Amino acid sequence: MSSPEASDRVLVLNPVSGSGDHVDDVAALAADHDFEIRKTEEDGDAKRLAREAAPDADLVAAAGGDGTLNAVVNGVAAADALETTALAVVPAGTGNNFATNIGVQGLEHAFTVIEDGRRRRIDIGTANGRVFVNSCVGGVTAEASSETTTESKAELGVLAYVKNTVEIFGEFDSLPLRVETAPRPNGERARAWEGEALFVLIGNCRRFTGARTAQAHVEDGLLEVTIVEDAATANLVGGAALEGLFGQESTHIVRRRTPSLTIESREESVEYSLDGEMLDTEALHLETTPNALEIAVGEDYRPDPDGGELWPLETPADQ
């Protein structure tokens, strides 16, 4: 099958993202801003369409949710075009966590950002060779992911998947994991974490705190790692607020920052959600590629959201 005619600006549109009522508005806005529109029809289309467009396009926009953006970025990466093709986000999903983190607020604002906003080069994460831009969450099951409601995702963002996993399975089976992070800048190797975990959460642009939209520093070459230990079960079961658990300092929450890490299961494979896309594996190697993706950001975007130390080495739970 021949490739579509080359275009400088291509918008990959997922017509079933979110509530599905965005299609006409996005199509009109895209036409006004000289985008060629390519709609997805089935699984795999977003990545394929982006891969086909990227070699010739200066800009590829993803119109959908975080999963659509994930597929588009993976498509551009598969075309080996990250150096030459910029990305833009048109938030048409349910939670739109990544778009919020980079200062893009709504459909019309997305096109304002495309025309008038800044361009920044941000980090991307890879997990066993698959790209992710926002987060990788281990312990969330495919069943829980598929049954998470749009209302819950809008309220809690990615933590909605964690909440739904606990609610579906009640007494959640813990994950016997070994997590080893890269050596620190001074060459000192951090002690590996080994034990029973409920979840392991890795953020590139997402930080796992009490806030639904908590941006991480996405230009520092580091991943934000949060391990929820098995002893935290009592705080989760029974509908306790996830925001409270993740927002407080806890001896059952381990936090680290690292450019790369390896997660190994000591028993069966673990399901991971990469920006909402599922991956099942016994061993996962994650790393960042600093400043790999050029993306249009809004005026509210701050590269370093808290202006603090880039490498807090250990939390009390690590000591």
Backbone torsions as a table, in degrees:
resi	resn	phi	psi	omega
1	MET	NA	131.2	-177.6
2	SER	-73.8	152.5	179.8
3	SER	-75.8	151.5	175.6
4	PRO	-61.4	157.7	179.1
5	GLU	-57.6	139.1	-176.4
6	ALA	-63.4	145.7	178.5
7	SER	-144.7	145.1	179.6
8	ASP	-70.8	-31.1	-178.5
9	ARG	-127.8	121.1	-179.3
10	VAL	-126.7	134.1	175.3
11	LEU	-114.3	120.8	175.9
12	VAL	-91.8	115.9	-172.2
13	LEU	-110.4	120.9	172.9
14	ASN	-94.7	106.9	-173.6
15	PRO	-74.9	-9.7	-177.3
16	VAL	-111.1	8.5	175.7
17	SER	-66.8	151.3	175.9
18	GLY	56.0	-134.1	-179.6
19	SER	-83.9	-8.1	177.0
20	GLY	78.3	7.7	-177.4
21	ASP	-98.6	15.2	-174.8
22	HIS	-96.3	-9.5	-166.2
23	VAL	-60.5	-50.6	-176.7
24	ASP	-63.6	-42.4	-179.6
25	ASP	-64.3	-44.2	-179.8
26	VAL	-65.1	-41.9	-179.5
27	ALA	-61.7	-41.7	-179.8
28	ALA	-66.9	-44.7	179.3
29	LEU	-64.2	-42.4	-179.6
30	ALA	-62.7	-40.8	178.9
31	ALA	-64.4	-39.9	179.1
32	ASP	-63.6	-25.0	-176.8
33	HIS	-110.1	23.3	170.3
34	ASP	63.1	37.0	174.1
35	PHE	-96.1	139.6	164.7
36	GLU	-83.7	131.2	-176.5
37	ILE	-99.5	131.1	174.7
38	ARG	-126.7	113.5	-175.1
39	LYS	-90.0	143.3	173.9
40	THR	-82.9	149.7	178.4
41	GLU	-125.8	-25.3	-178.4
42	GLU	-150.8	169.8	-179.9
43	ASP	-55.9	137.8	178.6
44	GLY	93.7	-13.6	-176.6
45	ASP	-67.1	-40.4	-175.8
46	ALA	-60.6	-44.4	178.3
47	LYS	-65.6	-44.6	-178.5
48	ARG	-62.6	-46.4	-178.3
49	LEU	-63.5	-39.8	177.9
50	ALA	-67.3	-40.2	179.4
51	ARG	-63.1	-40.1	179.2
52	GLU	-69.4	-35.0	-175.8
53	ALA	-80.0	-34.1	-167.2
54	ALA	-58.4	-39.7	-177.0
55	PRO	-60.2	-27.0	-177.0
56	ASP	-109.4	-17.8	-174.6
57	ALA	-88.7	140.0	171.6
58	ASP	-79.8	-27.6	-175.7
59	LEU	-143.5	129.2	173.3
60	VAL	-120.1	125.8	179.0
61	ALA	-106.9	143.4	178.0
62	ALA	-110.5	115.9	178.2
63	ALA	-106.5	104.2	-177.1
64	GLY	166.8	-154.2	178.1
65	GLY	-95.9	-165.9	-178.7
66	ASP	-61.9	-34.0	179.0
67	GLY	-66.4	-39.4	177.1
68	THR	-64.0	-44.1	177.4
69	LEU	-60.1	-42.6	179.0
70	ASN	-57.0	-45.5	-178.4
71	ALA	-65.9	-40.2	-179.6
72	VAL	-65.8	-44.1	178.4
73	VAL	-63.0	-41.2	176.8
74	ASN	-62.8	-34.2	177.1
75	GLY	-67.3	-43.9	178.0
76	VAL	-64.3	-40.5	177.5
77	ALA	-63.7	-40.3	179.8
78	ALA	-64.3	-28.0	177.0
79	ALA	-84.0	1.1	-178.6
80	ASP	56.5	43.2	-173.9
81	ALA	-120.9	16.3	-179.2
82	LEU	-63.8	-27.8	-179.8
83	GLU	-75.3	-26.2	-170.8
84	THR	-113.4	-13.9	-175.4
85	THR	-118.1	123.0	176.7
86	ALA	-85.2	158.6	-179.9
87	LEU	-116.7	153.3	172.1
88	ALA	-139.6	152.8	-178.0
89	VAL	-116.0	126.3	172.5
90	VAL	-113.1	101.1	-169.0
91	PRO	-73.6	108.1	-179.5
92	ALA	-130.7	20.4	178.3
93	GLY	-96.1	-157.1	-178.8
94	THR	-90.4	-56.3	-177.0
95	GLY	-92.1	-37.3	179.4
96	ASN	51.0	44.1	-174.7
97	ASN	-63.4	-45.3	-177.8
98	PHE	-63.5	-44.3	-179.8
99	ALA	-58.4	-43.8	178.6
100	THR	-61.6	-40.6	-178.5
101	ASN	-64.3	-27.3	179.4
102	ILE	-103.0	14.8	171.2
103	GLY	82.2	23.7	178.3
104	VAL	-104.3	118.7	-172.8
105	GLN	-119.9	89.1	173.4
106	GLY	93.4	171.1	-172.7
107	LEU	-66.7	-54.0	-177.5
108	GLU	-63.3	-40.1	179.7
109	HIS	-62.8	-34.1	179.7
110	ALA	-58.0	-40.8	-179.0
111	PHE	-76.1	-29.5	172.0
112	THR	-62.5	-42.5	178.3
113	VAL	-64.1	-40.2	179.6
114	ILE	-59.2	-41.6	-176.1
115	GLU	-83.8	-40.5	-169.0
116	ASP	-117.1	-10.2	-175.4
117	GLY	-78.5	172.7	176.9
118	ARG	-79.4	160.0	169.8
119	ARG	-111.6	131.0	177.4
120	ARG	-125.6	151.7	173.1
121	ARG	-101.6	117.6	-176.3
122	ILE	-112.1	164.9	177.9
123	ASP	-74.5	153.2	166.0
124	ILE	-122.7	153.0	174.3
125	GLY	-103.8	151.9	170.7
126	THR	-126.9	142.3	178.6
127	ALA	-130.1	108.8	-174.6
128	ASN	50.0	40.3	175.9
129	GLY	88.7	-10.1	178.5
130	ARG	-94.9	134.2	-175.7
131	VAL	-80.8	142.8	166.5
132	PHE	-138.6	151.5	-177.4
133	VAL	-111.9	-29.2	-174.2
134	ASN	-104.8	-59.8	-173.8
135	SER	-159.6	159.8	172.3
136	CYS	-130.6	123.4	-175.5
137	VAL	-122.5	122.0	178.9
138	GLY	-101.1	137.7	-179.3
139	GLY	105.9	-12.5	173.9
140	VAL	-80.6	126.6	-177.9
141	THR	-87.7	156.8	177.3
142	ALA	-60.9	-36.9	179.1
143	GLU	-63.2	-45.9	179.9
144	ALA	-65.6	-36.7	179.8
145	SER	-64.8	-43.6	-177.2
146	SER	-70.4	-26.1	-176.5
147	GLU	-98.3	1.2	177.8
148	THR	-69.9	128.1	-174.9
149	THR	-76.2	156.5	177.7
150	THR	-64.2	-34.6	179.3
151	GLU	-64.4	-42.4	-179.8
152	SER	-66.3	-40.8	178.3
153	LYS	-64.7	-38.1	178.9
154	ALA	-66.1	-33.3	-177.1
155	GLU	-81.3	-42.6	-170.7
156	LEU	-112.8	-9.6	-175.5
157	GLY	66.5	-141.6	-176.0
158	VAL	-64.5	-24.4	178.3
159	LEU	-65.8	-16.2	176.1
160	ALA	-62.0	-34.4	178.6
161	TYR	-67.8	-38.6	177.2
162	VAL	-63.4	-48.2	179.9
163	LYS	-59.3	-43.3	-177.3
164	ASN	-69.0	-35.2	176.9
165	THR	-59.9	-45.9	180.0
166	VAL	-64.2	-42.6	-176.9
167	GLU	-68.5	-36.0	-178.7
168	ILE	-70.3	-41.8	-172.1
169	PHE	-101.1	-5.0	176.5
170	GLY	62.6	-101.9	177.0
171	GLU	-79.0	97.9	-172.2
172	PHE	-76.6	132.0	176.6
173	ASP	-71.8	124.0	-179.2
174	SER	-73.0	162.8	-177.2
175	LEU	-106.2	116.6	176.5
176	PRO	-79.5	101.7	-170.3
177	LEU	-122.3	155.9	166.9
178	ARG	-122.6	124.0	-177.5
179	VAL	-119.4	117.8	-178.7
180	GLU	-120.6	124.6	-178.6
181	THR	-99.8	164.0	-178.0
182	ALA	-68.5	158.7	174.0
183	PRO	-58.4	152.7	179.0
184	ARG	-77.2	171.4	-177.7
185	PRO	-57.4	-28.3	179.5
186	ASN	-84.8	5.5	179.1
187	GLY	89.7	-9.3	-179.7
188	GLU	-73.3	133.5	179.9
189	ARG	-91.5	127.9	178.2
190	ALA	-69.1	145.9	176.8
191	ARG	-65.0	132.1	179.0
192	ALA	-64.4	144.9	173.5
193	TRP	-93.6	132.7	178.6
194	GLU	-140.3	132.2	-179.8
195	GLY	165.2	-161.1	-179.3
196	GLU	-99.0	121.5	-178.9
197	ALA	-117.6	148.0	169.7
198	LEU	-82.3	-46.3	-179.3
199	PHE	-147.1	154.2	167.8
200	VAL	-127.6	127.6	-172.4
201	LEU	-123.1	124.2	-177.9
202	ILE	-119.5	122.0	-178.9
203	GLY	-111.2	136.4	169.8
204	ASN	-98.4	-58.6	174.2
205	CYS	-104.2	-7.1	-176.0
206	ARG	-109.1	133.1	174.0
207	ARG	-112.4	135.6	-174.8
208	PHE	-94.5	92.5	178.2
209	THR	-128.9	-166.6	179.8
210	GLY	-70.1	-20.7	-178.0
211	ALA	-82.7	144.7	179.1
212	ARG	-66.4	-43.6	-179.4
213	THR	-110.2	87.3	-178.2
214	ALA	-113.6	105.9	-177.1
215	GLN	-78.0	137.2	169.5
216	ALA	-93.8	166.4	172.1
217	HIS	-70.8	116.0	-173.9
218	VAL	-107.9	16.8	175.4
219	GLU	-129.2	20.0	-175.4
220	ASP	-104.3	-0.7	-179.7
221	GLY	71.8	18.5	-176.9
222	LEU	-126.1	150.0	172.0
223	LEU	-101.0	142.8	176.6
224	GLU	-93.4	117.1	-176.3
225	VAL	-109.3	127.1	176.5
226	THR	-127.6	121.9	178.0
227	ILE	-110.6	122.7	176.0
228	VAL	-97.7	109.6	-175.2
229	GLU	-74.2	158.7	-176.3
230	ASP	-58.1	-30.3	-178.6
231	ALA	-65.8	-10.9	179.2
232	ALA	-83.2	1.0	-176.0
233	THR	-53.5	-43.3	-175.8
234	ALA	-61.4	-26.5	179.9
235	ASN	-80.7	-14.2	-177.3
236	LEU	-101.6	-45.6	-175.4
237	VAL	-68.7	141.5	179.4
238	GLY	94.8	12.2	174.5
239	GLY	79.8	16.1	176.9
240	ALA	-59.9	148.8	-174.3
241	ALA	-67.0	124.3	176.8
242	LEU	-65.6	-33.4	179.9
243	GLU	-58.0	-38.7	-179.6
244	GLY	-66.7	-42.1	-178.8
245	LEU	-63.9	-47.6	-175.8
246	PHE	-77.8	-21.5	-176.1
247	GLY	-84.8	-16.5	-175.0
248	GLN	-100.3	157.7	171.0
249	GLU	-75.5	124.4	-175.1
250	SER	-137.7	144.4	175.7
251	THR	-71.4	-9.1	179.6
252	HIS	-104.1	7.5	175.4
253	ILE	-118.3	118.3	179.5
254	VAL	-105.8	128.9	-179.0
255	ARG	-124.9	134.6	175.1
256	ARG	-142.9	160.5	172.1
257	ARG	-125.0	136.0	-173.0
258	THR	-160.4	150.8	175.7
259	PRO	-77.2	-19.3	179.2
260	SER	-159.2	157.7	177.4
261	LEU	-158.9	161.7	175.7
262	THR	-125.0	133.5	177.2
263	ILE	-118.5	123.0	179.6
264	GLU	-121.3	133.5	175.0
265	SER	-89.4	134.3	179.7
266	ARG	-87.6	1.0	176.4
267	GLU	-132.0	-115.3	-175.9
268	GLU	-87.9	176.3	-177.6
269	SER	-68.5	160.0	-177.7
270	VAL	-118.8	141.9	175.3
271	GLU	-90.6	130.3	178.3
272	TYR	-118.0	144.5	175.6
273	SER	-108.7	114.7	178.2
274	LEU	-100.2	100.4	-175.8
275	ASP	52.9	32.4	179.4
276	GLY	96.3	-8.8	179.1
277	GLU	-97.6	131.2	-168.9
278	MET	-87.0	145.4	176.3
279	LEU	-142.0	130.2	-177.9
280	ASP	-114.6	122.0	-176.5
281	THR	-160.1	155.6	176.0
282	GLU	-86.6	-29.2	-179.3
283	ALA	-132.2	134.1	-177.3
284	LEU	-129.8	126.0	174.1
285	HIS	-110.2	124.5	-178.9
286	LEU	-119.9	143.2	175.5
287	GLU	-154.6	162.2	176.3
288	THR	-102.7	149.6	166.9
289	THR	-114.4	106.0	-173.3
290	PRO	-65.1	140.3	172.6
291	ASN	51.7	40.9	-173.1
292	ALA	-89.9	-21.1	-170.6
293	LEU	-124.2	121.6	174.0
294	GLU	-85.5	127.2	-174.4
295	ILE	-142.5	146.7	178.1
296	ALA	-80.7	127.5	-176.8
297	VAL	-123.2	152.0	179.5
298	GLY	-82.0	171.7	-175.1
299	GLU	-68.3	-20.3	179.3
300	ASP	-82.7	-7.8	-179.1
301	TYR	-70.4	132.4	175.1
302	ARG	-122.2	120.8	-178.4
303	PRO	-52.7	-46.9	177.8
304	ASP	-110.4	103.9	-172.1
305	PRO	-67.5	-21.1	-178.5
306	ASP	-126.4	-1.3	173.0
307	GLY	62.8	17.7	-174.6
308	GLY	-96.4	-165.7	178.1
309	GLU	-60.5	134.0	-177.8
310	LEU	-78.4	-17.3	-173.5
311	TRP	-137.7	69.7	172.7
312	PRO	-68.8	116.6	-164.8
313	LEU	-72.8	-44.3	-176.2
314	GLU	-148.0	146.6	170.8
315	THR	-95.1	166.9	179.5
316	PRO	-52.9	-30.7	-178.2
317	ALA	-68.6	-21.0	-179.8
318	ASP	-83.3	-18.4	-169.0
319	GLN	-83.2	NA	NA
